[in-house]
């Protein structure tokens, strides 16, 4: 079985770039205060991992170690507010939970913002991401191959890369991207449901799966369809077997938005 290798420098660079995009620009006087939390824990390779966060980011990477590394950056616009944000990590036999605790923002306050937490979490690739929930921001799940991955985002951007197993992604509003640099045979179920927003899937040219895509209001582009048909019709639903389908299912549904299925080379480049 091929495990997703974690390059420490690469993880840091990707995390830094994504977090910088979220934090935005502005003068020093208007930039939030920051506080960093960083810990390493020994956990079971098949542990059930839960991550709950309100606003910010959650980046989860699968690795070939029996460790969980948690790096969190808390941000708020006042020192008092920053102290009210807590990262609660609980380790139990067979299960792990990471929960962001933050007092509600006063409704009457316009100057003090609620605060955010940006997580970079490395866990065993064979662990189960039993529940990941983020209210608003950005979610990335990379290199997981446990029995299940369950992630939900209220609004923002969601990415899933090289995840093999039973993957269920839910997005209320924003954009969702699936990306695979290679394909592995086996019984897989990858499902993405979006209420409002666009969905992208980058699948390798040698993918073997049952592909289903549907939009209530929008259109679907599919590189695995006959080029002549692609140019002559606009479709809102596809249900096809790619290379006879195999035991894998890739399903993408959006109520309002477009779906784009694209071919990618084995190196992850579009072709």
C-alpha positions in Angstrom: 0.0 0.0 0.0 1.3 3.4 -0.9 1.4 5.9 1.9 1.3 9.7 1.3 4.8 10.9 2.3 4.9 14.1 4.4 7.6 16.5 3.5 8.1 18.7 6.5 9.3 21.7 4.5 6.6 21.3 2.0 3.9 21.2 4.7 5.3 24.3 6.3 5.4 26.2 3.0 1.8 25.2 2.0 0.4 26.0 5.4 2.2 29.3 5.5 0.9 30.3 2.1 -2.7 29.3 2.8 -2.8 30.9 6.3 -1.3 34.1 4.9 -4.1 34.3 2.4 -6.6 33.9 5.1 -5.1 36.5 7.4 -5.2 39.2 4.8 -3.5 42.6 4.6 -3.7 45.8 6.5 -1.8 48.2 8.6 0.1 47.0 11.7 -2.5 48.9 13.9 -5.3 46.8 12.5 -3.6 43.4 12.4 -4.8 40.9 15.0 -2.8 39.7 17.9 -1.5 36.1 17.7 -0.7 33.3 20.0 0.7 29.9 19.0 -0.2 26.4 20.4 2.0 23.5 19.4 2.0 19.9 20.8 2.9 16.4 19.8 0.9 13.3 21.0 1.3 9.6 20.5 -2.0 8.1 19.3 -3.2 4.8 17.8 -2.8 4.4 14.0 -6.6 3.8 13.6 -7.8 6.3 16.1 -11.0 8.3 15.5 -10.1 12.0 15.3 -12.5 14.8 15.8 -11.8 18.5 15.0 -14.2 21.3 15.8 -13.5 24.9 14.9 -15.5 28.1 14.5 -13.7 30.4 12.1 -10.2 30.1 10.6 -8.7 27.1 8.9 -8.2 23.3 9.5 -5.5 21.6 7.5 -5.1 17.8 8.1 -2.3 15.8 6.7 -1.9 12.0 6.8 1.6 10.6 7.7 3.2 7.3 8.3 3.9 7.8 12.0 1.8 7.0 15.1 1.9 10.6 16.2 -0.5 13.6 16.1 1.2 17.0 15.7 -1.0 20.0 16.4 0.0 23.5 15.4 -2.6 26.2 16.1 -2.4 30.0 15.6 -5.0 31.9 17.6 -5.9 35.4 16.4 -8.0 38.2 17.9 -8.1 42.0 17.9 -7.8 42.5 21.7 -5.6 40.7 24.3 -8.8 39.9 26.4 -10.4 38.3 23.4 -7.3 36.3 22.6 -7.3 34.8 26.2 -10.9 33.7 25.7 -9.9 31.4 22.9 -8.8 28.0 24.0 -7.5 24.9 22.2 -8.8 21.8 24.0 -7.1 18.5 23.1 -8.5 15.3 24.6 -6.8 11.9 24.1 -8.7 8.8 25.0 -8.1 5.1 24.0 -9.0 4.9 20.3 -10.2 8.5 20.0 -8.9 12.0 19.9 -10.7 15.3 19.9 -9.5 18.9 19.2 -12.1 21.5 20.1 -11.9 25.2 19.8 -13.5 27.0 22.8 -14.4 30.6 22.4 -16.9 32.8 24.2 -19.5 34.3 22.0 -18.8 37.7 20.5 -20.8 40.5 22.1 -23.6 41.4 19.7 -23.3 45.1 20.6 -19.6 45.2 19.9 -18.4 46.4 16.5 -14.8 47.0 17.3 -13.8 43.6 18.7 -14.0 40.6 16.3 -14.7 37.1 17.4 -11.2 35.7 16.8 -10.0 32.8 14.6 -7.9 29.7 15.0 -5.8 28.2 12.1 -4.9 24.6 12.6 -2.2 22.5 10.9 -2.7 18.9 12.1 -0.6 15.8 11.1 -2.1 12.4 12.0 -1.5 8.8 11.0 -2.8 8.3 7.4 -4.7 5.2 8.6 -6.6 7.1 11.3 -10.3 8.0 10.8 -11.2 11.6 10.5 -14.5 10.8 12.2 -15.7 14.4 12.3 -14.2 17.7 11.1 -16.4 20.8 11.3 -15.5 24.4 10.6 -18.0 27.2 10.6 -16.2 29.5 8.1 -12.8 29.6 6.4 -10.7 26.9 4.7 -10.5 23.1 5.0 -7.7 20.9 3.6 -7.6 17.1 4.0 -4.5 15.5 2.4 -3.3 11.9 2.2 -5.8 10.1 4.4 -6.6 6.4 3.9 -8.4 5.3 7.0 -11.9 3.8 6.8 -13.6 7.2 6.7 -13.2 10.9 6.3 -16.1 13.1 7.3 -15.7 16.9 6.9 -18.2 19.8 6.9 -17.6 23.4 6.2 -20.2 26.2 6.5 -18.7 28.7 4.1 -15.4 29.1 2.4 -13.1 26.8 0.5 -12.7 23.0 0.9 -9.9 20.8 -0.6 -9.4 17.1 -0.5 -6.3 15.6 -2.0 -5.2 11.9 -2.4 -7.7 10.6 0.1 -8.7 6.9 -0.3 -11.5 5.3 1.7 -15.0 6.4 2.5 -14.9 10.2 2.1 -17.9 12.4 2.7 -17.5 16.2 2.2 -20.3 18.7 2.9 -20.1 22.4 2.0 -22.9 24.9 2.5 -21.5 27.7 0.5 -18.2 28.2 -1.4 -16.0 26.1 -3.6 -14.9 22.5 -3.3 -12.0 20.7 -5.0 -11.1 17.1 -5.2 -7.6 16.2 -6.5 -5.8 12.9 -7.1 -2.2 12.6 -8.3 -2.7 8.9 -8.8 -5.4 6.2 -8.4 -5.6 3.0 -6.4 -7.9 0.1 -7.0 -10.2 -1.0 -4.3 -13.6 -0.2 -2.8 -13.7 3.5 -2.4 -16.6 6.0 -1.9 -15.9 9.7 -2.4 -18.9 11.9 -2.0 -19.1 15.7 -2.1 -22.3 17.7 -1.5 -22.5 21.5 -2.0 -25.6 23.6 -1.4 -24.4 26.8 -3.1 -21.1 26.8 -5.0 -18.9 25.2 -7.6 -17.2 21.9 -7.5 -14.0 20.8 -9.2 -12.5 17.3 -9.5 -9.0 16.5 -10.9 -8.8 12.8 -11.6 -5.9 10.9 -13.1 -6.2 9.6 -16.7 -6.1 6.0 -15.4 -8.9 6.4 -12.9 -11.3 3.5 -12.6 -14.6 4.5 -11.1 -18.4 5.0 -11.3 -18.6 8.8 -11.8 -21.8 10.6 -10.8 -22.2 14.4 -11.0 -25.3 16.5 -10.7 -26.3 20.2 -10.4 -29.7 21.6 -9.7 -28.9 25.0 -11.2 -25.8 25.1 -13.2 -23.8 23.0 -15.7 -21.3 20.2 -15.8 -18.1 19.9 -17.8 -16.6 16.5 -18.1 -13.2 15.7 -19.7 -13.9 12.0 -19.6 -16.8 12.4 -22.1 -16.4 12.2 -25.8 -14.9 15.5 -27.1 -17.5 15.9 -29.8 -20.4 15.5 -27.3 -18.7 18.0 -24.9 -18.9 20.7 -27.6 -22.5 20.1 -28.7 -24.5 19.9 -25.5 -24.9 21.4 -22.0 -25.7 18.9 -19.3 -26.7 19.0 -15.6 -26.2 15.4 -14.7 -23.8 12.6 -15.6 -23.8 8.9 -14.5 -21.0 7.0 -16.2 -18.6 4.1 -15.7 -14.9 5.1 -16.4 -13.0 2.0 -17.5 -15.9 -0.2 -16.5 -16.2 1.4 -13.1 -14.5 -1.0 -10.7 -15.4 -0.8 -7.0 -14.9 3.0 -6.6 -17.6 5.7 -6.7 -17.0 9.4 -7.1 -20.1 11.4 -6.6 -20.4 15.2 -6.7 -23.6 17.1 -6.2 -24.4 20.8 -6.0 -27.8 22.4 -5.7 -26.7 25.7 -7.2 -23.4 25.9 -9.0 -21.2 24.3 -11.7 -19.3 21.0 -11.6 -16.1 20.5 -13.6 -14.4 17.1 -14.0 -10.9 17.4 -15.4 -8.2 14.9 -16.4 -4.9 15.2 -14.7 -1.6 13.6 -15.5 0.0 11.2 -13.0 2.0 14.1 -11.6 -1.2 16.0 -10.9 -1.0 18.4 -13.8 -4.0 19.2 -16.0 -3.9 17.8 -19.5 
